[in-house]
Every structure is written in C-alpha cells, then in structure tokens.
Amino acid sequence: MFSFYLILGVEENASDQAIEAAYRRLRSELVLGRFEPESLGYIQCEQCLLSIENAHKTLTSPQLKSRYYEQWRGYLKEEAAGGAAPKLGQLCVASGMITLEELERAVETQTRMDLPLGQILQESKLISQAELDGLLLGQKLIQLPVGSPHSIGQRLMALGLVSEDMVRIALIEQRTFDRKLEDLLVSHGWLDQTVLAILIGNGRKPAESKNSRGRKSKASK
C-alpha cells in the first residue's frame, strides 16, 4: 500500500489547498500530447494520470478519505522495521550479470519448478558457481531499507512507473556509482526523463536515458 499524499507529492496530512494545487500542477504538465504514442514516456504519463486521479478523488471525498486513513493506519502497524538483505536476483542485475528481463524469466521458471533461483540461473548458464558464491556473500553484507527504500523511489512505485525490483537494484548500484537513484532508473531505460522532470518539479534535467550495460529494458506497468 502506498500513501496517496506521496503520489501527489505533498506532505502527509497536507491541506485541501495544497492537495488541489499539487493535483492541478500535475494535470497541467502531464499531457499525453508531449510524448510519441506507444513510447515509454506516453505509457508512463498515462499511468501517472490514472494514479493522481485516483489519489485526488480519494483525498477530496470525506467518505473515501476516512476509509483510506483506516487502511493506512493498519498498514503502518504491520510494516516491518529495520533492514533487509537484497534478493539474489536484484544483485545479479545490479552487478550486470543478467538483465531484468532474464531475471523475470528465471523467476517464472522458479514458480513453475520450485527450485532455488541460484540453481535456475546456473542451469541457464547466466551465472557461474563462483559468481553465485560471491553474490550470496554480498547478500549477507548489504542491508537495504524495508518499507521505504527511497522517498523518490517509493513515489515512483506508488505511481506505478517502476517496480520494487527496479528501485532496489538502483539502490544497490548507488553503492558503486555516485549518482542519484532516479538518474540510475532513467539510465536503465526504466523511467522516462521528461516524466521524472515533471514529477520532481524543479526543472532539473535527469541523466540521459540509456541502458548502462547496453541491453534494452522495459519498465513494468
């Protein structure tokens, strides 16, 4: 569950005026005509519009807002505290050994065959035993946030633009590359830079969009 305030980019319990102002700004700037049809920007702009409409509708309706607060309080009580080790697949993608698409196919195979992911990746000749051993060691040493992996990353997930895997892969990469998380998402081709610029609302031009390992990736809806 994600905060509707986060989706609109305002503080929790923001005033009705702040909610309306944020909604109107996003609606005025997220224009489908700015993007080529079927492009990543077009798809993500369309997804943003759906998400902010839902958030605005909920936060401006007393009945829906009351129901949302009840669900949100329950979610916060259940949310785990502390850190968590990154998943093996996330480390594989962050290290450049496999692509996100290869990870997704391996996870599908894992679901069907009920085998360890590492074994599936080895049998698919995507990683070696030595690489697997190194990844398992790194998995024990790295701790990532549980509930709120990153404020911008969490907002992008809440909007439906990127997956949790994408955000956590970028968080792992931040340990090596001195770059902002959102710029890493753009460089992978998982996030449209124009949509990002609209969301952060400060006019900063994000990094050039290209896959850092030269292999094309698609953002999940």
C-alpha positions as CSV (number, residue, x, y, z in Angstrom):
1,M,0.0,0.0,0.0
2,F,1.2,3.5,-0.8
3,S,0.4,6.9,0.5
4,F,-2.0,9.0,-1.7
5,Y,-0.2,12.1,-0.4
6,L,3.1,10.6,-1.7
7,I,1.5,10.0,-5.1
8,L,0.6,13.7,-5.4
9,G,4.0,14.8,-4.0
10,V,2.7,16.6,-0.9
11,E,3.3,16.2,2.8
12,E,1.2,13.7,4.8
13,N,-2.0,15.4,6.0
14,A,-1.5,18.3,3.6
15,S,-4.2,20.9,3.5
16,D,-7.0,20.7,0.9
17,Q,-5.5,23.7,-0.8
18,A,-2.1,22.0,-1.1
19,I,-3.6,18.8,-2.4
20,E,-5.6,20.8,-5.0
21,A,-2.6,22.8,-6.1
22,A,-0.4,19.7,-6.5
23,Y,-3.1,17.9,-8.5
24,R,-3.7,20.9,-10.8
25,R,0.1,21.3,-11.5
26,L,0.5,17.7,-12.4
27,R,-2.6,17.6,-14.5
28,S,-1.4,20.7,-16.4
29,E,2.1,19.3,-17.1
30,L,1.3,15.6,-17.6
31,V,0.0,16.0,-21.2
32,L,-0.1,12.9,-23.4
33,G,0.5,15.1,-26.5
34,R,4.0,15.8,-25.3
35,F,5.0,12.2,-26.0
36,E,5.2,9.9,-29.0
37,P,2.3,7.3,-28.9
38,E,3.4,3.9,-27.5
39,S,6.6,5.4,-26.2
40,L,7.8,4.8,-22.6
41,G,7.0,8.5,-21.8
42,Y,3.5,8.2,-23.2
43,I,2.8,5.0,-21.3
44,Q,4.2,6.4,-18.0
45,C,2.4,9.7,-18.5
46,E,-0.9,7.8,-18.9
47,Q,-0.1,5.8,-15.8
48,C,0.7,8.9,-13.8
49,L,-2.6,10.5,-14.8
50,L,-4.6,7.4,-13.6
51,S,-2.7,7.4,-10.3
52,I,-3.1,11.0,-9.5
53,E,-6.8,11.0,-10.4
54,N,-7.4,8.1,-8.0
55,A,-5.4,9.9,-5.2
56,H,-7.1,13.2,-5.8
57,K,-10.6,11.5,-5.8
58,T,-9.8,9.7,-2.5
59,L,-8.4,12.6,-0.6
60,T,-11.1,15.0,-1.6
61,S,-14.0,12.7,-0.7
62,P,-14.7,12.6,3.1
63,Q,-16.0,9.0,2.9
64,L,-13.2,7.7,0.7
65,K,-10.6,9.6,2.8
66,S,-11.9,8.1,6.0
67,R,-11.7,4.6,4.6
68,Y,-8.2,5.3,3.3
69,Y,-7.0,6.5,6.7
70,E,-8.3,3.4,8.4
71,Q,-6.4,1.2,5.9
72,W,-3.3,3.3,6.0
73,R,-3.1,3.1,9.8
74,G,-3.4,-0.7,9.7
75,Y,-0.7,-0.8,7.1
76,L,1.7,1.3,9.2
77,K,1.2,-1.0,12.2
78,E,2.1,-4.1,10.1
79,E,5.1,-2.5,8.3
80,A,8.3,-4.2,9.3
81,A,11.2,-2.1,10.8
82,G,14.9,-2.4,10.2
83,G,16.8,-3.5,7.2
84,A,16.6,-6.4,4.8
85,A,19.1,-8.2,2.6
86,P,18.7,-7.6,-1.1
87,K,17.3,-10.5,-3.2
88,L,19.8,-12.6,-5.2
89,G,18.2,-11.6,-8.5
90,Q,18.5,-8.0,-7.7
91,L,22.2,-8.3,-7.0
92,C,22.6,-10.2,-10.3
93,V,21.0,-7.3,-12.3
94,A,22.8,-4.6,-10.3
95,S,26.2,-6.3,-11.0
96,G,25.5,-6.5,-14.7
97,M,25.4,-10.3,-14.9
98,I,21.9,-10.5,-16.2
99,T,19.2,-8.2,-17.4
100,L,15.9,-7.6,-15.6
101,E,14.1,-9.5,-18.3
102,E,16.3,-12.5,-17.7
103,L,15.6,-12.3,-14.0
104,E,11.8,-12.2,-14.7
105,R,12.0,-15.3,-16.9
106,A,14.1,-17.1,-14.2
107,V,11.5,-16.2,-11.5
108,E,8.7,-17.5,-13.7
109,T,10.7,-20.8,-14.1
110,Q,11.2,-20.8,-10.3
111,T,7.5,-20.5,-9.7
112,R,6.8,-23.5,-12.0
113,M,9.6,-25.8,-10.9
114,D,10.0,-24.8,-7.2
115,L,13.8,-24.6,-7.4
116,P,16.3,-22.2,-5.9
117,L,16.8,-19.1,-8.1
118,G,20.6,-19.5,-8.0
119,Q,20.3,-23.1,-9.4
120,I,18.0,-21.8,-12.2
121,L,20.4,-19.1,-13.1
122,Q,23.3,-21.5,-13.2
123,E,21.4,-24.1,-15.3
124,S,20.5,-21.3,-17.7
125,K,24.3,-20.5,-17.9
126,L,23.6,-16.9,-16.8
127,I,26.0,-17.1,-13.8
128,S,28.8,-19.5,-12.7
129,Q,29.2,-21.2,-9.3
130,A,31.9,-18.8,-8.3
131,E,29.7,-15.8,-9.2
132,L,26.9,-17.3,-7.2
133,D,29.1,-17.8,-4.2
134,G,30.2,-14.2,-4.4
135,L,26.6,-12.9,-4.7
136,L,25.5,-15.0,-1.7
137,L,28.3,-13.4,0.4
138,G,27.4,-9.9,-0.8
139,Q,23.8,-10.6,0.0
140,K,24.7,-11.1,3.7
141,L,26.7,-7.9,3.8
142,I,24.3,-5.5,2.2
143,Q,21.3,-4.1,4.1
144,L,18.5,-2.2,2.3
145,P,15.5,-0.3,3.8
146,V,12.4,-2.4,4.2
147,G,9.3,-0.3,4.0
148,S,10.6,2.9,2.4
149,P,13.5,2.1,0.1
150,H,13.8,5.7,-1.1
151,S,11.4,8.7,-1.0
152,I,11.5,9.3,-4.7
153,G,11.7,5.6,-5.5
154,Q,8.7,4.9,-3.3
155,R,6.8,7.6,-5.1
156,L,7.6,6.2,-8.5
157,M,6.4,2.8,-7.3
158,A,3.3,4.3,-5.9
159,L,2.6,5.9,-9.3
160,G,3.0,2.5,-10.9
161,L,6.0,3.6,-13.0
162,V,8.7,1.3,-11.7
163,S,8.8,-2.0,-9.8
164,E,10.3,-2.6,-6.3
165,D,13.0,-4.7,-8.0
166,M,14.0,-1.7,-10.2
167,V,14.3,0.6,-7.2
168,R,16.2,-1.9,-5.1
169,I,18.6,-2.7,-8.0
170,A,19.3,1.1,-8.3
171,L,19.8,1.3,-4.5
172,I,22.5,-1.5,-4.8
173,E,24.1,0.3,-7.7
174,Q,24.3,3.5,-5.7
175,R,26.9,1.8,-3.5
176,T,29.2,1.8,-6.6
177,F,28.1,4.8,-8.7
178,D,27.9,8.3,-7.2
179,R,24.5,9.0,-8.9
180,K,21.0,9.8,-7.8
181,L,18.6,6.8,-7.7
182,E,16.2,8.4,-10.1
183,D,19.1,9.0,-12.6
184,L,20.0,5.3,-12.4
185,L,16.4,4.4,-13.2
186,V,16.5,6.7,-16.2
187,S,19.8,5.3,-17.4
188,H,18.5,1.8,-17.4
189,G,15.6,2.9,-19.6
190,W,13.1,2.1,-16.9
191,L,11.9,5.7,-16.3
192,D,11.2,8.5,-18.8
193,Q,13.3,11.5,-18.1
194,T,10.6,14.0,-19.1
195,V,8.0,12.4,-16.8
196,L,10.6,12.4,-14.0
197,A,11.3,16.1,-14.5
198,I,7.6,16.9,-14.2
199,L,7.2,14.8,-11.0
200,I,10.2,16.3,-9.2
201,G,9.0,19.8,-10.4
202,N,12.3,21.6,-10.2
203,G,13.4,21.8,-13.8
204,R,16.5,19.6,-13.3
205,K,17.3,17.7,-16.4
206,P,17.8,14.0,-15.5
207,A,20.5,11.8,-16.9
208,E,20.4,10.6,-20.5
209,S,18.2,7.6,-20.8
210,K,20.2,4.5,-21.9
211,N,20.8,1.1,-20.5
212,S,24.0,1.1,-18.6
213,R,25.0,-2.4,-19.9
214,G,23.9,-1.8,-23.5
215,R,20.9,-4.1,-23.3
216,K,17.4,-2.7,-23.7
217,S,15.0,-2.9,-20.8
218,K,11.3,-2.1,-20.4
219,A,9.6,-0.5,-17.5
220,S,6.7,-2.5,-16.0
221,K,3.3,-1.0,-15.8
